[in-house]
Structures are given as structure tokens and as C-alpha cells.
Amino acid sequence: MEERAEVLAAIIKKVEAMMNESGLTEDTAYADLPMKSVNFSALINVLEDEFDVEINYMEFKKTATLGESADFVMEVIEG
């Protein structure tokens, strides 16, 4: 079973690469980043591939911070 830290690290790594940012943390809010729908889709695709889960786009997009996203993905992994 994946640890939350692994999920969070994967989210931060992908978002930093997409947004050309660095130093993001679990408290980083999506509202503070120029995230568009296509970016959320790409992030979800990476997470689905890496953790072998199906993530609901609309539910995922309701998360406000990177940490909340990690918690959401952990809920999906744990079923």
C-alpha cells in the first residue's frame, strides 16, 4: 500500500514540472497556481498510471490544496 508521502511527492513533482514552479508544499493551493483543466487532467492521468487507480475528475478538482489531493487519492487507493 502506498504511503501518503509517496502520493504527495508524485503530485508535487508533476505540478512543479507543469507549472514551472519549485518549492511547492502540501499547503500550496491550486488557486495560487495557473492550473487549467488540461493540467488537472494530466495530473490525474499520471496519478492513475503511477498508483493503478481510477480518479474521478470532478471530485479531484474539488480539492483545494496539494495535500487535500493527496488525501483524496489515498482514499481512492484504500477503497
C-alpha positions in Angstrom: 0.0 0.0 0.0 1.3 3.4 -1.0 2.1 5.9 1.7 0.6 9.4 1.6 4.1 10.8 1.4 4.6 9.0 -1.9 1.3 10.3 -3.3 2.1 13.8 -2.2 5.6 13.6 -3.7 4.1 12.5 -7.0 1.6 15.3 -7.0 4.2 18.0 -6.2 6.7 16.6 -8.8 4.1 16.7 -11.6 2.6 20.1 -10.6 6.1 21.7 -10.3 7.0 20.4 -13.7 3.8 21.5 -15.4 3.7 25.0 -13.8 7.5 25.5 -13.9 7.4 26.2 -10.1 9.6 24.9 -7.3 9.2 24.7 -3.5 5.6 23.6 -3.6 4.2 22.0 -0.4 1.1 20.2 0.7 -0.3 23.6 1.7 0.0 25.0 -1.8 -3.4 26.0 -3.1 -4.4 25.3 -6.7 -5.9 28.8 -6.7 -2.4 30.2 -6.4 -1.2 28.3 -9.5 -2.2 28.9 -13.1 -3.8 25.4 -13.3 -6.2 24.8 -16.1 -8.5 21.8 -16.8 -5.9 20.3 -19.1 -3.4 20.4 -16.2 -5.7 18.7 -13.8 -6.4 16.0 -16.5 -2.6 15.5 -17.0 -2.1 15.3 -13.2 -4.9 12.8 -12.8 -3.5 10.6 -15.7 -0.1 10.5 -14.0 -1.6 9.5 -10.7 -3.8 6.9 -12.2 -0.9 5.3 -14.0 1.5 5.5 -11.1 -0.9 4.2 -8.4 -3.1 2.0 -10.6 -6.4 3.6 -9.6 -9.3 5.4 -11.3 -9.7 9.0 -10.1 -12.9 10.9 -10.6 -12.0 14.2 -12.3 -14.8 16.3 -10.8 -14.2 15.0 -7.2 -10.4 15.5 -7.6 -10.9 19.1 -8.9 -12.8 20.0 -5.7 -9.6 19.6 -3.6 -8.2 23.0 -2.8 -4.6 22.1 -1.9 -1.9 19.6 -3.0 -2.3 18.0 0.4 -6.0 17.6 0.0 -5.4 16.0 -3.3 -3.0 13.5 -1.7 -5.7 12.7 0.9 -8.3 12.2 -1.8 -6.0 9.9 -3.8 -5.2 7.9 -0.6 -9.0 7.4 -0.1 -9.3 6.1 -3.6 -6.3 3.7 -3.1 -7.7 2.4 0.1 -11.1 2.0 -1.3 
